[in-house]
Amino acid sequence: MKRFEYYTLKNEQYIERYELAKERMMLIATLSDDENVYFDFFKKQAKTLLFIAETFELVNNNRLYELSFEELKSRNELFYNEISEDAGKVSVTGNDKGYEESYTNPDYCANFFNDEKEAQLFATFAAKLRTPYMSALKHNLYPVTVYMELLIQAFNVAERNEGNVYSEIYDILYWFISDYSDIDEEISNEEYICPEASYQLYILENADITKPDYLFYYGLNITDVELSLVSFMNKFTDEEISDIARTYTEGYKRGFVTMNLDMSKKKYVQIRYHAGFDRMARRAKEQFESMGLEAVISSTCVVSTKANRQYSFDHRFMETFFLDKALVERKEDTVKNAMEGLKDKLCLMAGPAVIETFGETPYEPKNIKHPINPDNVKKDLANELRSKDMALYNRYVHGDEVSFTIIAYPTPAIGNNFETIFKETIKINNLDNDLYTRIQATIIDALDKGEYARVIGTNGNKTDMTVNLWKLKDPSKETIFENCVADVNIPAGEVFTSPVLKGTKGTLNVSSVFLNDLNFIDLTLEFKDGVVTDYSCKNFDSAEENKKFIKENLLQNKETLPIGEFAIGTNTTAYVIAHKYDIIYKLPILIVEKMGPHFAIGDTCYKYSEETYLNNPNGKEIVAKENDFSRLRNEDPSKAYFNIHTDITLPYKEIGRIFVVTKDNEEIDIIKDGRFVLPGTEELNRPFDE
């Protein structure tokens, strides 16, 4: 493979600046450690940036692709050892203690700097300086140059060590983010919609993906998981790979049919996958092309095993740290300008096609002593910016005209039974759509008779929820619940609705649940009129810490969230397989939500598509698509959507009873003691019996 050429001409304007900045980096990297309290920090960050510059030069000279597997692996480890949770491996800065003694760690910074604020700032700075690494591999000189210039500018302040160092360096970082946001957004949007600007797509099309060397070209943390995936995927025949990919691409096409959308009006599909699944992704790309869709793959679309989940947790507010009203407005303008310049292409986006993965043990983060935790004003601004970005995205991408699909497969992180579990997952993802359509239609017919539904827990589960249901005007032509099989959300197996908020109330409790990459223990949410009124869990020793954990990571710093979805999962096959291999706690929401009733907090499933006509396979129109919040979408969009949708699922073993109450107070049972009891659903119990 040769270097990616998209940035070659653009690089020319930065060459002189790059050479000057690199010379200064080399001087900073040789500083004496004891001359200034800040020098060790700048010395190590200069080494990181020089390593990134060296990476760019390897790409620029086409030498990177001549390196052996061991050389590529060694370079990858040198870069990521700095933030690794494993000690004993040297990093590019000379640190062999990993994250414990890295300046990206706020607690480590607190040992050297003047106060907690300064420690948080320098930890954020160190983390931010790592971002040009992937750009260097793309042959994009701009980020490599400007980040070196940023370090020099901050070093000049620290070298004087006079006045308010914190304030001056904070301002330098703030204006750096503001000044370069227009270029950053332009690059981001080009990668999002222009195949010729997609470096990840270039790798997928041109690398020899039968050998693991190509993994290191992505710039991601590459572990034995990714290396083993390449080897495993090579075991499949071309026909088998085509079948695995087809489940995913045909589901994508069915999504357009289900939503009554015309896919022929679209040109681009965004493919997202875990590094190592490239063989499946390449075949999917070919299948999408046969449907008339070109693939695009932006920087964030290819992921790998995180180097350190504690590092990711500690830096989750990295961008929020610098926000103020002016920066939010600046970022909004740059996003709008970038999208306006590409509007003719953005409207041709068909939506994302996602290959999700699972297998890692759920992570319980530690509370560090000096967390990077901006105040509520900044967090509110971050939520505001997210909402504005989503509104702009839907204006230019035409959110009511796009679809998506998500499918999930395990990685070797799941353990010794990986290959068996992978085959079982193929089975789950290819269940009989027609069978599930018929059974779920039976469940929906019963639910459509209801005024409200009740969900009651058992075996220690304290759940007792009353769900107020939409009232049908014409039951012969309308329905409350969507019959969800294997289209946008693979695998098949749920019926869902947007509940009426007023009158929806009670307690939702689950013993252990994995949400947003974090494990919540004994999570309990209280609801009144469909919104969260109180919450608790048992992750930490104090109630205050637990509430803070939920607010930051589940409510995403909102004071409250509504119930956006009530659903009954029907995929008992997945449930039984999960228990057979003891992996239920490792499964993604995508599969877990099909394994029992679930409630989603945040937006409804129909965000930005409330006006789109939808019907179930029986021809009935789905009418329950909005609630009191989303109804404000035309009047006040900022209050209509939260840009959050988190599913919380109750396992069958914790369900005592799910039933619907009709206008005549008749109670119709759907599930009792963890088994389906509604006539016509008996087939769903077969996996339990087998």
Salt bridges, closest charged atoms under 4 A:
GLU5 OE2 - ARG3 NE 2.96
ASP33 OD1 - LYS43 NZ 3.06
ASP40 OD2 - LYS44 NZ 3.50
GLU54 OE1 - ARG75 NH1 2.68
GLU57 OE2 - LYS22 NZ 2.80
GLU77 OE2 - LYS73 NZ 2.76
GLU116 OE2 - HIS370 ND1 3.07
GLU149 OE1 - ARG17 NH2 2.69
GLU168 OE1 - ARG160 NH2 2.88
ASP182 OD1 - ARG330 NH2 3.76
GLU190 OE1 - LYS10 NZ 3.42
GLU191 OE2 - LYS138 NZ 2.42
GLU196 OE2 - LYS345 NZ 3.34
GLU205 OE2 - LYS285 NZ 3.44
GLU226 OE2 - HIS274 NE2 2.70
ASP238 OD1 - ARG279 NH2 2.81
ASP238 OD1 - ARG283 NH2 3.93
ASP243 OD1 - ARG246 NH1 3.16
GLU250 OE2 - LYS253 NZ 3.60
GLU286 OE1 - ARG283 NE 3.06
GLU289 OE2 - LYS285 NZ 2.63
GLU294 OE2 - LYS267 NZ 3.81
GLU319 OE2 - LYS128 NZ 3.27
GLU332 OE1 - LYS388 NZ 3.41
GLU340 OE2 - LYS343 NZ 2.85
GLU384 OE2 - LYS325 NZ 3.01
GLU384 OE2 - LYS388 NZ 2.80
GLU401 OE1 - LYS266 NZ 3.32
GLU401 OE1 - HIS398 ND1 3.44
GLU419 OE2 - LYS235 NZ 2.58
ASP464 OD1 - ARG454 NH2 2.95
GLU494 OE1 - HIS598 NE2 3.17
ASP517 OD2 - LYS306 NZ 3.77
ASP522 OD1 - LYS462 NZ 3.59
ASP522 OD2 - LYS538 NZ 3.17
ASP534 OD1 - LYS547 NZ 2.55
GLU552 OE1 - ARG316 NH2 2.49
GLU552 OE2 - LYS379 NZ 3.25
GLU559 OE2 - LYS551 NZ 2.69
GLU565 OE2 - HIS598 NE2 3.15
GLU565 OE1 - HIS645 NE2 2.93
GLU593 OE1 - HIS598 NE2 3.72
ASP603 OD2 - LYS607 NZ 3.76
GLU610 OE1 - ARG633 NE 3.72
GLU611 OE2 - ARG633 NH2 2.62
GLU626 OE2 - ARG631 NE 3.04
GLU626 OE1 - ARG633 NH1 2.78
ASP628 OD1 - ARG631 NH1 2.78
ASP636 OD2 - LYS639 NZ 3.86
ASP647 OD1 - HIS598 NE2 3.79
ASP647 OD1 - HIS645 NE2 3.55
GLU667 OE1 - ARG657 NH2 2.77
ASP669 OD1 - ARG657 NE 2.56
GLU683 OE2 - ARG686 NE 2.92
ASP689 OD1 - ARG675 NH2 3.07
